Amino acid sequence: MSLCTRHNNPSLLPACPEPNMLPGRQAFSLLRGERVKVGEWRFSKMITKFQVAYKNLQRKRIRSLLTLVGIALSAWVLVSLLGFNKGYESALNKDIDNMGFELMIMAKGCPYEAATLMLKGGTGLKYIDESIMENIAKEPEVDKAFPMLMSAVFDPNKGQSGGIAGYFGVDAKSFSELKPSLKFRQGKWFTDTNAYEAVMGYEAAELEQREIGDMILMPEKNVEFKVVGILERTGTQDDGTIFVPLKTLQKIFNRPNELTTIGIKLKKGVDSARFEEKLYKLPDVQVVSLAQVKDTIMKLISTAKVMVLSIASIAILIAMVGVINTILMSVHERFQEIGILKTIGAMPWDIFKLIWIETLILCAIGGILGIGLALILSKVTGILIRYVMPYAPSGGLVLIDLRLVLVTMVAILCIGLLSGLYPAWKAGRIRPLEAIRSEAAR
């Protein structure tokens, strides 16, 4: 449609000419949305290039819809994978910060084993003498030292085919100072260092269906503990841990005066790197700092990051092929129409822009749908990742922020525009005479 108005005064003039009666170049200028003046009449086009491109995409709705689905799925995969990278690192840092100490002393071994022991416990445990903690606690740089003994047994009643049950021997007074954020849902810490009592993490209590006063049996050792406390949910590995008095666990596993870990909290203002060098002089022990643990684990998952980016690249490549196929088919089907547009004055650049705008609309709508899908399903994605990776850090594993959304949207649009270059270039090179002959041959 076009709007035809008088240019000067309202005196009688010849009837307003139809747009198809205009000269070629003026007719196409009208199609592009420009004002055209013919004699005393002024034409104003009421449809834009974006509207023309959008209407062209609607002509083959099923094909356009399938292309949108492909772009949306690619955007969803890209946002979710990049969000996982960001969320995993954030959750890992939070878990390490929740440890409550800056340094950890353990028996010499592989640093990867040390990192695993620090975050999740382990079964291949090595031990150090308790006297080492007493000597470290006397150092002027040390605020507090915390003794810990980790032990694990096989529980045939855990899960469908059994599993590992972890027990944490701690001194209740020092451990509560180390982690003041731990709150009790029921009960309290054990007070007797030799008692056969236990404090259960939230998930451990839910799994065993235990309440205050119930008895729990330690598999393999056939030792019973009375439940005196159940912790609130923390979202960390503490939720699945059973805490017992340190002396009691040493006695059960026949490890008198032995520990697996010593946690060290330094005084404010102390140079941790210098104190760490000082601890290296201790025989047969390994010093692990929080910075080392983070660096070690991030190196372990660096290969996974490469794989994640490779999967994202494949998803984007598939989307590009889908866009090129859709736009090329559209150009092929409108071969005669494009030729007619060029005969009435359309320049190659005009045709190029029209096809490029179609690509832009497809990618913009598909990108928005994909990002929206990633935001809505981020929690579901996190649950699925945790099912596949049971030893993942606690907390949200998929973190999607505004910066990631903008980066993804810009990437989708740039890739889409690159995908539209060849179809738009091919459409711009169509010769009007060939198009007319093709129409006549039909």
Secondary structure as GFF3:
##gff-version 3
##sequence-region A 1 442
A	DSSP	beta_strand	2	6	.	.	.	ID=ss1
A	DSSP	three_ten_helix	19	21	.	.	.	ID=ss2
A	DSSP	alpha_helix	24	31	.	.	.	ID=ss3
A	DSSP	beta_strand	35	38	.	.	.	ID=ss4
A	DSSP	beta_strand	41	45	.	.	.	ID=ss5
A	DSSP	alpha_helix	49	58	.	.	.	ID=ss6
A	DSSP	alpha_helix	61	97	.	.	.	ID=ss7
A	DSSP	beta_strand	103	107	.	.	.	ID=ss8
A	DSSP	alpha_helix	111	120	.	.	.	ID=ss9
A	DSSP	beta_strand	128	129	.	.	.	ID=ss10
A	DSSP	alpha_helix	130	137	.	.	.	ID=ss11
A	DSSP	beta_strand	142	155	.	.	.	ID=ss12
A	DSSP	beta_strand	163	170	.	.	.	ID=ss13
A	DSSP	alpha_helix	172	178	.	.	.	ID=ss14
A	DSSP	beta_strand	184	187	.	.	.	ID=ss15
A	DSSP	beta_strand	197	200	.	.	.	ID=ss16
A	DSSP	alpha_helix	202	208	.	.	.	ID=ss17
A	DSSP	beta_strand	215	218	.	.	.	ID=ss18
A	DSSP	beta_strand	223	231	.	.	.	ID=ss19
A	DSSP	three_ten_helix	237	240	.	.	.	ID=ss20
A	DSSP	beta_strand	242	245	.	.	.	ID=ss21
A	DSSP	alpha_helix	246	252	.	.	.	ID=ss22
A	DSSP	beta_strand	258	259	.	.	.	ID=ss23
A	DSSP	beta_strand	261	266	.	.	.	ID=ss24
A	DSSP	alpha_helix	272	279	.	.	.	ID=ss25
A	DSSP	beta_strand	285	289	.	.	.	ID=ss26
A	DSSP	alpha_helix	290	300	.	.	.	ID=ss27
A	DSSP	alpha_helix	302	333	.	.	.	ID=ss28
A	DSSP	alpha_helix	335	343	.	.	.	ID=ss29
A	DSSP	alpha_helix	348	376	.	.	.	ID=ss30
A	DSSP	alpha_helix	378	388	.	.	.	ID=ss31
A	DSSP	alpha_helix	402	419	.	.	.	ID=ss32
A	DSSP	alpha_helix	421	428	.	.	.	ID=ss33
A	DSSP	alpha_helix	432	441	.	.	.	ID=ss34
###
